[in-house]
Amino acid sequence: MSDHFSGPRGLLDPACDICDVFAFPSPGRPEHLVLAMTIFPLAGPTAVFSDAVQVRFRSRPVTIERSESPGRFLVGADSEEITFDLTFDEPVWQSGNNPPTQVGRCTTPAGGTVSFTVGDRNGGHGPGINVFAGLASDPFIFDESVIETIRTGRMAFKDVGVNALLGANVLGVVVELERAHWLGAGPLFAVVTETLSVGKKPVRLERVGRPEVKNISMQSNAYDTVNRDIDLRDLYNEEDAFAIANNYIGAYRARLNANLSFFDGLDGKVDWPIDQNGNHPLTDLWLEDFLVVDVSKPFVENGYFEIEQAMLDGLEHQTCGGRSLNEDFLDTLYTLMINGGNGPRIRDGLDHATVPAANVFPYLAPPNPPQQQRLR
């Protein structure tokens, strides 16, 4: 699943497990950028944010370096980063079947705070910022045919898929920013999210930029002859997305080279020939693991990877990129990996989440009733 259960640590502690990340210009207020993330997969009706876990949005300006082919992203320096940190008080449990109450705070790059009550869909508000946190319908859709595809080595996608997350809920966080107040000139920005331990020396627990890097591209070790006995995802989670250290970069490359080549071969032809060093053409781009959004362009629902694809093709991008809440990005991902766009679109038989997200704050759909969930 997108980033649900993406490693042993997330499986043990769902309160720190990031499920998805989204970044897009507001459909109704284009002068605003929406940053959203979900955590706690398959959250029950009494799920709460942990007071021991800090939720973080990070963004830096990014430019495209075109002096070499394909192009690459150049991310701004540490001093150009803006960060929004959310922390939560210990929940107050109510009598009977009433849900707990919980208060949270968002610390802005200017050092101010915006307080909010978890579950209040009006959110909290400050100068140039709106903040929401609470239980929400999971916007992700996932058909398990890709698991069968990886296991058997043949495409197992169906015309009509089954959403394994039908009726599922997550804990969602939304930060809506007024661009003129918080962002520099841009117009391109890289976005990544993290969960960290709360304390004087926070430890990075999870981090997510692009969806399905860890689970689809990195989880399987069946085709990696170098690191076959290692689940790399917790190591990868500890990395700074804007500055991956050299310690394990070779292991990440070997895993991505193997798995991306596996997907490329599913249709019986090679669309992504490896280079003389054994590297898949998408590996370096996968390791630039952040969403890229162009805030100068209006909202589009299906802009995921358009900026990256244009860069690969040596063209100028046409959309805002990023990732919207209602986008069926998996078909785009499968098509890119399997035939590089040189063949029919690969579909998993799913198109819509349980409940569509809204075009207005807080964007995430309200939680599904417990009886609708397909929890297994």
N, C-alpha and C positions, 0 to 999 in steps of 0.2 A: 504494500500500500504506500501512498505517496511518501510519507516519512513516518507513518505510524509504525510503532514497534521496531524502530530502526537501530537495533543493537541490544545487547544484554542489559545495559543500564536502563534503557527505556522500558524494557519488558518488566524489570524489577520495580521501577518507580514511574508509573504513568503520569504522575504530577509534573515530571520534568520532560516528558516525551512530546516533542513538537510533531504535529501531524502535517501541517501545511503552512505555506507562506504565500501572501498575495501582495502585489503593489500595482496600483493603477490610478490614473486621474479620475476624480469623481465624475460619474456620468452627468449629474445635474449641476455640478459646481466645478467647472474645469480649472478654476484657480486653486483647487485643493487636490492634494495627493493623499490617497488612502493607503495605509499600511495595515495589513491584517495578518493574524496568525491564529492557528488553533493548536491546542495541546490536550493531553489526556484523552486518548482514543477510547471509544466506547464508554463515554462518561455516563454514569447513572444519574438519576434525578437529584441525588444529594451530593454530587461531586463538587468539590471546592478547590480553589487555588491554594497551593501550599504556602504557608508563611515562611518556609525555609527555601523557597525557590524564587529567584528574580527573573523576570521576563524582559528581554532587551531587543529593541530594534536598532540596527546600525545602518547608516547610509553614508556613502562617499561619492563625490563627483567622479565621473569616469569619461574617458575619451577613447576613441578608436584609433589605433596606430595602423596605418595603411602602407607603411614603407616596405612591409614584407607580405607575402601571400601564404596562407590567408591572413587577414588582419588579426589584431589582438586587442584586448582591452587594457588600458592603462588606468589604474585606480589611483585616486587622489591620496595625498599623504595623511598621516595620523592627524595632523592639525586641521584637516578639512573635514574630518568625520563629525557627524551629528548623531547623538545617541539619545534614545528615549527608554528609560528604565521604569518598569512597573513592579511594585512590591505589594504584598497583601497582608492585612492583619489576620490574626488567628480568627477563624469563624466563630460566631456565636450561635450555638445550637438552640433551637426553639423546642417547645414542648409539643407532644403529639407528632403529627405527620407534617408539620410546617417546615419548609426549607430553612436552612441556616442563613443568617445574615453575615455579610462580610464587606469590609471597606478596603479599598485599594488606593494607591497613589501613583501617579506618573510623574517622574522627575524629568524635566526638560533640559535641553542643552544649555539653557540660560541659568539653570539651577533652581528654577521655580518648580512648584508642584501643583498638580491638578488632582483633586480628590474625587472619588466616585464610589458609588455603591454597586457591588457586584450584582448583576442581574437587572439593574435599572436601565432600560433601553433608551432613556433620555441621555444617559451618560453623564460624564463630568466635562466641564468646559473651562477654558482659559484663553488668554490672548492668542488667537490664531490656531487653536487646537481643540479638538473634541475627542474624548476618550470613552470607550465602552469595554466592559469585560463581563462575561457571563456565559451561562450554558446556551448552546446554539445547535442547530441542526448541522451535521457534518456536510460541508459542501463538496466533499470529494466523492467520486464514483470509481468503483473498482470491480472488474470482472476477473475471476481467478484463473482465466484461461492462460494468462501469461505465466503462471506457475507451472502449468502443464506443458507449456511451450519450452520453458527452460529445462524441465525434467526430461522431456522426450527428445528434444532437439528438432522438433517440427512445429510449425505454426498450428496452434489449436484454437485460434480465435473463432467465435461464432457470429452468425448473423444477428442473433438476439442474445445479449449477455444477461447475467444476473448480478445485480449490484450487491456485493458482499457487505456494503455499509448502508443498506436500505434501512431507514429509520434510526440510524445511529446519531448520537449526540457527541459533542466535544465541548471543551471550554474554549471560548473565543475571545480574542483581544483585537480591538480596532483603534488605531490612532489616525485621525483625519487632520491633516496639516494644511494651513494656508501657505501656499508656496512662497509668496512674497515675504512672509514673516520669518520662515524657518530655513528656506533653501537658498543657495547661491545661484549663480547664473546658469550652471548646468549646460545644456538641458538634460544630459544623460546622468543618471544616478544609479549606483549599485546598492542593492538592499540585501541584507542578511539578518536573520533573527537568531537569538540564542536564549537558552535557559542557563542560569548560573546559580550556584549555591549562595545563600545570603550570609554575609559576614565581612570581616575586615579584609580578607583575602579571598574574593569570590573565585570559585572553580567553574570553568565552562563545562556544563553537563551535556548539552546538545547544541547543535547549530545547524541551520537549514537555509539554503539559498534556493537553488533550483530543485524542483520536485523530482523524486525517484532516482536521484543520483546514488543514494546509499542502498535502497532496497532492490531496484531493478538492475542498476548498472554495477553495483559493488557487492551485493550480498552473496550471490552464488559463487562458490569456490570450485565448482566442478571442472571449469575450463582453465583455471589458473594453475599452471604447473609450477609456479615459483612459491606461492603462499597458500597451498591447498588446505592446510590445517588451521588457518587463522581467520577469525571473524574480524575484519579490519574496521568495522563501523564505529566502535567506541573510540578507537585511536583517531579515526577521522573526525569524529565529533569534537574531540579536544583541540583540534587545529583552529587557528585564526583563519577565517575564510579569506581575508585580505592579505595574508602572509603565511602560507603553508610552510612549515619548517622542513628542513632537508632530511630529518631523521628517518621518516618512513615514506618519503616521496616515491622511492623506487617501488615499494610494495603497492602503493596506490596505483601507480602507472601500470604495473604488471597486471593487477586485477582488472583495471579498466580496459587495457589493451585486449585482454583475453575475452572479456564479456562483450565488449562492443564488436569485436570480430565475430563472436558467436552469433549475435543478432544480424550482422551484415550477411552472414551465410545462409540465413533461413530461407531465402527465396532462390537459392541455388546459384547466385551470381555475386560478384564482388563489386560493390559500389564505393567502398572506402578502402582502397589498397593501403596496406601498411608501408611505412617508410623503411629506409635501409637500416634503421635502428630498432625495428620491430614495433614502432609506435603507430597506433591507430590515429587517423587525422582528427578525430573528435576528442581525444584524451586530454590534450592541453585545455581545450575549451571546457570540458567537464570539470577540470580542476579549478577553473575560474568560477567557483561555485557560488554565484550570487545572481539574483534577478536584476536585469537591466531595464530601466523604464525611462522613457523620454517624456518629461513633463511639459514640453512645448507642444505636444500633439494631443488631440482630443481622445477621449476614451473609445476603445473598441473592445468588444467582448472576446475576440479571438486573435490577440496579438502575441500570444506566448511564442517565444523564440524567433519572432520575425526580425528583430534587430540582429540577433546572432546569425540567422540564415543569410540576411543581406550582407553582413560582414564576410561570411564565408564565400559568397558569390561575388564579392568586390563591388557591391551596389550600395546605394543609399537606402536606408530603411524608410518605410512609409507610415508606420504606426507607432503608437506609444509603447509597444512591447509590454514588458512586465508580465503580469498574470492576473486575470480577473477571476472573480468568485464563481462565475457560471461557466467558465471555459472548460470544454472537454479536451484537455491538453494531451491526454494519453494517446489518442489517435495520431496527433502530430508527432509525439515522441517515437512511437512504434514505426511510423512511416520514415522518419528521419534515420533511425538506426538500421532499419531493414533494407530500404531501397534508396535512401538518400534523396527521395523525391523523384527518382527516375522510374517510377512505376505507380501502380494504383495505390490509393490511400488505404492504409491498413487500419481496419476498424475492429474494436473489441465488442461491438454490439450494444454499447451503452452511450447515451447522449446527455442524460439529465440526472441531477442529484435528486434526493428525496423531495426536497423543497427548494425552489430557486431562491437565490439571494436577491435582495432588494437593490434598488438604484439610489437609495437615500440612507443616511446614517440611521442605525449602526450597520447597515448593509447585510450582516449575517442574519439568516432566517432564525426565528424563534425555535426552541427545542421541540423535538418530536415527542409525542406521548409515549410513555414506556411500552405500551402494548404494541406499538408499531415497530419496535426494534427487532432486528434479526440477529440477536446476540447468540453466539455459539460457544 
